[in-house]
Amino acid sequence: MEYARSTIFVTGVAKIAKDDPIASSNQVFFVSLVVDEETELVVDATCNTVREMTENFIRLLLVGKNLATGVDEMVQEIRQRFFGLVQKTLIVALKDAHNRFMVLRKDKDPRSANSS
């Protein structure tokens, strides 16, 4: 898949619960997002899950949403539609990705350099 030049890649991580099946092969859960910096929309998503179906469903919940302003909406939809063992971990990783994205935006904003 090719991405527009206006896209960036950002990852969020979270610790995995011991009862989650991926705990046997991974120490952390990650969600990686391709985000269009101009629109702030998630254009693609992936994560380290045991089943491809899980990854596809998570992608369905995240793609097309605004990472800067739509995290609460994404979390709500995850809570309403995704009942995998990794639900809470996914939310933590998504919030981590959101925080990284917001820091990146602030660091790239020329106005923030003047306020220091």
N, C-alpha and C positions, 0 to 999 in steps of 0.2 A: 504494500500500500504506500502511496506517496502522499505527503502532507504539504500544505502550503508553507511558504517561507515565513508566514506570520505565526506559525505554530511553535510551541515549546513543549518540552517533555518534563513532567514533574512527578515525583514519587512521594507517597506517604507510607509510613510503616507503623506497625503496632505489634505488640507482643501477642503470641498465640496462646490461647487457653489450652491446658494440658489435655482436655477431653476432646479437642478438635482433631479429626483424622490427619490433618496436615502437620500436626505437631511432631509426628514420627519422622518427618523428612525435612522440616523447616523450623528454624528458631523464631523467625519473624514472619508476619504477614505483610505483604505490600500491595498497594494499588498504584498503578502507574497510569498517568493521564496525558494525553496529547491535547493541549489547550490552544485555541486560537487567541493570541494576545490582543487582537483588535476587538473581537466580540466577547472574549472571556468564556466562550462556550467550549465544553469538552467535546472533542471530535472523535476521540477513540479512548478506549480504556482496556487495561489488562490487569490481572492479579494472579497470585500464585495459589491456586486452588487444586484440589484433588481431581475434580471432574470438570471437563470442558463445559458441560451444561451450566455449572455454577458460574464459571467465568462469563459465559454468554449472557446469563441473566443479570449479573452485576453490570456488565457493559450496557445492557438495555436500560437499567435504572440510572446510569450516569451520563451517557452520551446525549448531547443536545442541551444539557443543563449548564447554567452559568456558574462557574467555579467561584467567582468573586462574590456574587450576591445570592446564589441559589443553594448554598450548603444546607441550610435549615430545611428547605424543600426536599433535597436529596435524602437527608437523614430521615425525615418523616416518611418518605416513600420506602426507604429501606426497612423501617420499622413496620410498615403496613403490608409489605409484599414479600420481604425476604426473611425466611425463618430458618436459614441454615445456622449451624453451630457457630459460624464465624460472624454472625450479625454484628455483635458489639465490637469485635475486632475490626471489621470493615468500617464501621462508623468512626472509630478512633483513627484508622489509617486515612480515611477520607478527610477528616478534620486536619490531620497532619499535612496532607497534600495541599489543602486550602491555605493553611498557615504559611507553608513554603511559597506558594504562589503569591500571597499577599506581600510577603517580605520581598520577593523578587520584583514585584510591581513597584513597591516603594523604592527599592534600590535603583530601579531604572528610571524613576520619575525625576527629571531634572530639577523640578521645584523642591524636592526633598533635600537635594544637595545644598541648595541656597539657605535652607532653614537650619542647617547645622552650625 
